[in-house]
Amino acid sequence: MSLKICLAKKVLIFYSVLAPFIMIGSLYNLIDGLILQKSPTYRIGLFSLFGFVIMPFLLIVTYIKNKCVISGDGVQIGKMMYPFSDYDFSIREKELAFKDRPLTSLFKKRYDELVIKRISNNEIILEKDLDVFERDIENIKNALSINKNRWN
């Protein structure tokens, strides 16, 4: 069994909704401001000119950096592989103040994060915020518990 999930799913959805508007506005600024020279130069900046390139690039990089694959051998986040034989995995719940909450879920008080510890010395290797839906958190918990029982 293998579970593939993006740990920043809510962020990707949020910015995917905004991306078309940013890209269209960026193309408009490039054509109207720089090529046709109809708008003032103070509106011309890197993001306003090349948002149609930068925004999709940021979405792709966000997906690649937060891609998580839970397989029978271990958990792979991005390019790093954490085998079940060497690392312990848990999902910890934390409570955040309103000013510290992410933009994608402002009214939610409790947030989950994936904690990876090295078994040999109990050192915390990674604390990764789970910006996913509740159903995805349950799927991650189930996949981790099934594979943890296999290795114990």
Number of C-alpha atoms within 10 A of each C-alpha: 8 12 14 14 18 22 25 20 18 17 19 21 13 12 16 14 10 12 19 15 13 19 21 14 17 24 18 14 24 23 15 14 20 16 10 10 12 11 15 10 10 7 13 16 13 11 15 20 21 18 24 20 13 17 20 16 12 14 16 12 12 18 19 14 15 21 18 22 18 21 17 18 15 22 24 17 20 15 11 10 14 20 16 22 13 11 20 21 21 15 18 14 13 11 12 14 10 11 8 9 16 14 11 15 12 13 10 13 12 11 17 17 18 18 17 20 18 18 14 9 7 11 12 14 13 13 14 17 18 22 22 19 12 11 9 16 18 11 13 21 15 12 18 23 13 13 18 17 9 11 11 7
